[in-house]
Amino acid sequence: MSSLMVDPTAFPDAAETRGMDAALDEELQALQRAGLRRTLRQVHQRRAGTVLLNGERVADFASNDYLGLAADPRLARAATAVLQAEGMGAGAARLISGNHPIHEVLERSLARFKGSEHALLFPSGYMANIGAIPALVGAGDVIYSDALSHASLIDGCRLSKATIRVFPHADIDTLAAMLAADRHTFRRALIVVEGIFSMDGDLFPLDQLVPLARRYDAWTYVDDAHGTGVLGATGAGSVEHFGMTGQIDVVVGTLGKALGTSGAYVAGSQVLVDYLTSRARSFIFTTGAPAAIAAATLESLRIVQVESWRRDAVRARATRLRDRLRAAGREAPGMPDGHIVPIMIGDPMLTMRFVADLRRRGFLVGGVRPPTVPAGTSRLRISVSAVHPMELVDNLAANLIDAMRGMPV
């Protein structure tokens, strides 16, 4: 037998090689019993605030398509024109041969939109955070991170090997005390927060963060994934909302939420972008985004800035839903006109019963469970869109209130 051939007698019987599957299946069953197992559903044909879910059209109050741009035909036309001219894939990492001119056009446009010197594209918000944070800080440095930070921020902090200090959610006073206690013992300090928190719908007080960070020579890092396109006078996000444009060191945003396409960016100084281009591993070692996606995003950015009615519509619908719930004695956390509307349930299995009940009534809402949120805080996560008809919002509110009457919450 050739030395390159595999000797079948050197391996156990096939039945004995299933140890991994058995172990994983046992864990899956435990997740199932705890109400924490996750499965995929087929969702397509997005239009007018509705989707086809497993073949049935339902009202979609679960997506992050806040401005209703994900299915806008203008984005499709922009993408199609470039797709026909350039093809689909970039073919390589941008630092090799995958840097299309439209990538740089989009980065300059994003920088202008955010009031920054420059911006750098990433494949996703997750990859932006796990690339940028470890590039900026490491061993001998410290990160001060909000307790409710997104998983991508948590993972970015862990990958950095910096010391991590976690402060209570949006508690600026405790953050100040922590900075006073030990900032001086580290080389660099990075404060990591979300502009608007994705599962709670509340804002971090960025206007208080900036002077505090300056006092202790700490860098500020704001993930504005859910604020971009919705908050601020021009839709530039939570930083603009607080009047802090140009005063946050690192601003991260995504293109797949209010902007309706795919990808993410880091915005900041020219030096920051130059540095990340050489040091952010999730940028260096990944294929460039399709030029067609960049073209669609440029069109989306244009629409966001000229069609301010979309932001007004989001706020009006969020206010209407919150008012209806409040009148029924069901207060929702977050901003009074916030587009992320969490309804706290607590128990994960009960949360998913609510999701199933609302699904039967024709509504798709998010059921959020650990580890996405802390244990004991499972919730419905409802998000409103500019393209939801107001009567659909009223209908959702009525069905929510009716569903809650029949369950122990």
N, C-alpha and C positions, 0 to 999 in steps of 0.2 A: 504494500500500500504506500502511495506517495506520502511524503511527510507533510504535504500541503492539504491532504484530504482529511476530513473529519472522521474520527473513529466513533461510530454510533454507540459502541459499548461503553464509551467513556462517560456517558450521560445517563441519568436515571430515567425510568419510564416516564412517559408524558404526563400520566396522572400525578406523578410526584412533583412535577414542575409547576403545579398550580398553587403552590403555597402563597405566592403573592396575591393572586386573585381571591383566594379564600380569606386572607387577612384584610384585604381592602373591602371585600363584600361585607365582612363583619362590621367594619367601621361604617360602611354605607347604611347598614341596617340600624346601627345605633343613631346615626344622623336622622334616619327616617322616624324612629321612635321619638326623638326629641323635637321633631318638626323642623329640622334644619337641613334636610336634603334639598338640593337644588337641581332643577331640570330645565331643559330648553323648551320653548314654544315657538311655533312658526308664526311670524308676524310679517305682513307685507301689504302692498297697495295702500300706503299712507296717503290720506286725503281728508282735508277739512276737519282735522281733529279726530279722525277715525282710522282704524286699521282693520285688515282681515286677520283674525286670530284663529288659527286652525280651521280656516275656511269660513268663519262667521264674522260679519262686520260688527265691531264694537267701538264704543267711544274710548279713545286712548287718553287716559289721565296718568299714565305711567312714564312717558318718555321725557327726555330733556329737550325736545324740539320746541323751545319756549316761544319762538317767533314764527313758527310754522313755515320754516324755510327748507326743511329737509326734502320736501317733495315739490318745491317751487320749480316750475318748468324753466325759468330763466337760468337756474343753476345747471340744470340738465343740458340746456343748449350750450352754455359756456363750456361745460366739460366735453360735450360731444364734438365741438369744433376743434378743440385741441387734441382730443383722442384720435380723430380722423387724420389730423396732420402729423402727430407725433407718435402714435401708438400708445400702448398701455403702460409698460413698465419703465422705470428709470434705468434699469439694467445694472446698477452698481451703487455702492455707497457714494454720497455726494462728494467726498474727498478723493474719490477715484475717478469715475467718469459719469456719475449720476446726478450732476448739478446742472439742472436745466435753467435757462435764464428766467423762466417764470417763477421758480423758487425764490430767486432774489427779489423779483418784483413784489411777490407776496410778502416777503419779510420786510421790505421797506414800507409797504402799505400797512402792515400790522404795527410797525413801530410808530408811524404817524398816528394811527388810530389810538394807540395806547399812550401817546405823548412821550415816547422813549427815543433814544438815539438809534437803536437797532433792535432786531429780533432774530431768533434762530428757530427754524422749524424742527419739530420732532415727530415721530410716527404716532404718538399718543400722549395723553397727559401723564399716564403712568410712566412711560419711558422718559418723559421730560423730567419728572421728579426723581426717578432713580438714577438719572444721569447727572443732573445739575447739582443736587445736594452733595453727593460724594466728591464731585469735582471741586466744590467750594470749601469744604471743611473735612478734617480727618483727625487722626490721633493727635491729642494735645489741644484740640478745639472743643467747643461746647455748642450744643443746639438746645434752644428752649422751644419746646413744641407744645401746641395746644392739645389738651387731652382728647379732643374729638377730631383730630386730624384724620384726613383720608388715608386709606391703606397705602397708597403710593407714597405719601409723605412719610409715613411710619417706616416703610421699607427703605426709602431713600436715606432716612436718618440712620437706620441700622447698618446699611451698607457703608456708610461714611467712616465708621469706626470712631467717630467723635463721641464724647460724653453726651448723654441725652438727659435733659431735665424736662419733665412733663409738668405743666402747670394746669390748674383747673380751667375748664372751658371758659374762654373769653374773660378771664379774671386778670385784669390789667394790674391790680394792686399786688396780687401774689407774684405775678411776673416781675414786677418792680422789686419786690423783696428778694426774689431769687437772684436777680441780676446784682443787687447790692451785696448779696452774701458771697457770691463766688465768681462773678464775671472776671475779676482781676487775676484769677489763678489760671486762666486759659489764654492761649494765643489769640484765636479768633472766636467770635460768638455770632451765631446765626439764629434769628427768631423766625420760626416757621408757623404760619397760620393760613387759614382759608379766608378769603374775602367775605363770601357768604357760604355757610356750612351746608354741605350737600344733603345731609339727612335731617337737619334741624331748621334750616331756613332762616337762621339768624346771622347777623353781621358781626365781624370783629371790629372793635373801635380803632380803625386805622389812624384816625386823627390823634388819638392818644398814644398809639404805638410809636409813631415816628419820633416825637420828641424824647420819649423814653429810650428808644434805641440809640439815639444820638448821644444822650447823656452817658451811656455806658459803652460807647464805641462798639455797638452791635449792628450787624447787617440785618436787613429786613427781607423776608422771603414770603410773598403772598401768592397763594394758589387761587386764581380768580376764575376757575373753570365755570362756575355757575352764575357769575356776575357779568362776564363778558357778553355784550350784546343786549343786556336787559337793564342793568343799573347805570346810573349816570345820565347827565343831560344828553350826551351823544351816543350812549350805549357802550362807552369804553370800559364800564365795569365798576366794581366797588371802590377802586382807588379814585376814580373820577367822582364817584358818589360822595366821598369824604373830602374832596378838594385836595387830594394828596398827589395829583399827577406829577410825575417826575421826581417824587420824593421817596419812593420805595425802591430799594436796591435791585430786587429781582421780582418780576411779575410773570407768573405762569398762567397760561390760558389754553383752552381747548377749542378746536374747530368743529367738533362733533356734537355740540349741544345747541346753543342758540344760533350758531352760524350754519348749522345744518349740513356740514360736510364730514371731514375726518382729519385727525391729526391734532397737533398742539404746537405751542411756541413758548419760548422764553424771551421776555423783553427786558431791556435794561440799557446800560451804557455800551458804547462801541467796544470798550475794553472787555467788558463782561462777555459779550458775544464772541469776540476773538479768542478769549480764554476758553470758553466752553467748546468752541470749534476744535480746539486742540486737546481738551481734557475730558469732555463728557463722553463716556464710553458708549452710552446708548445712542449718541449721535454718530460717533465715528464708525461704529461697527454695525451699521444697518443700512439697508438699501434706501435710496431716496424715494420720497413719495411720488406717485404718478403725477405727471404734469397736468393731467385732466382734473385731478382733485384740486390742485393749486388754482387752476382757472376758475373752477366752480366757487372756490373760497373768495377769490377776488370779486366775483360778482355778488356773493353774499355780503361781503364787507360794504360794497357800494349800496346795496339795498338797506342794510342796517342803518347807514348814515343818512339816507334820504327818506326813508319811510318810518319816521318816528311814531306814527300811529300804532305800529306794532307794539312798542313798549307801553304806550298808553293802554292798549287793549289788554295786554297781560296784566297790568296793575288793576284795571277795572274788573277783570274776571276774578282775579285773586281776592280782591276786596269783597266782591259779591259772594263768593263761596265762603269766605271767613265770616261775613256778616250773617249769612244763613245759618252757619253752624253755631255762632255765638247766640243767636236768637233762640236756638234749641238747647242752649246750655252746654255746648260742646266747643270750648275754646281751643283753637289751634295755635301752637307756638310759632315764633318767627315774627317777621315784620307784619304790620297791619295790612299792607298791600303786597306781601311777599309771594312770589310765584311758586315757592316750595311750601306745601301745606302738609305738615306731619300730624297724624292723629294717633296719639299714644295708646297702645293696647297693653303691652307688657309681655304677655305670654306668646311665644312664637306660633304654637299650634292654633291658638285662637285667632291670631293675626291672619294666618292662612285660611281659616274658615271665613273670615270677613272677605278676603280676596276672592274666594270661590263664590260666596254669596253675591258679591257685586258683579262678578263675571256672569253669573246666571241672569242678572238684571240688565246686562248689556254694557258693563263698564269694566275697563281694564285699569286697575290701580296697582301700585307697587306694594308688595309685602316685604318689609325690611326686617331682617332677623340677625342675631349674632352669626358670624363675627363682624358683620358690617356695622352694627351698633352694639353698645354694651349690653350684657345680659340683663334681662328685666326691662328693657326699653324697646322691645319689638313694636313696630308701628306700621300703619298705612302711610305710604309716602305718595301724596297726590301732587301733581304738577300741572299747572294750567298753561294753555297756549293762546297766543293771539288769535288763532283761527278757530278756537272753540266758540260756536254760537252761544250767546248768553243763555238761551233757553236750555241748552245742554248742560251748562253749569248749574242752573236751577234744578234740573232733573237729577243731576248727580247729588246735589245737596239733599234733596228730598229722599233719595234712595239710601244715602249714607245714614241719615237720621233714622229712617225706618229700620234699616238693618241693625243699627245699634240698640234699638228698643228690644230686640229679641236675643241679645247676647249680653253676658255679664261683664260689662266694662264700666 
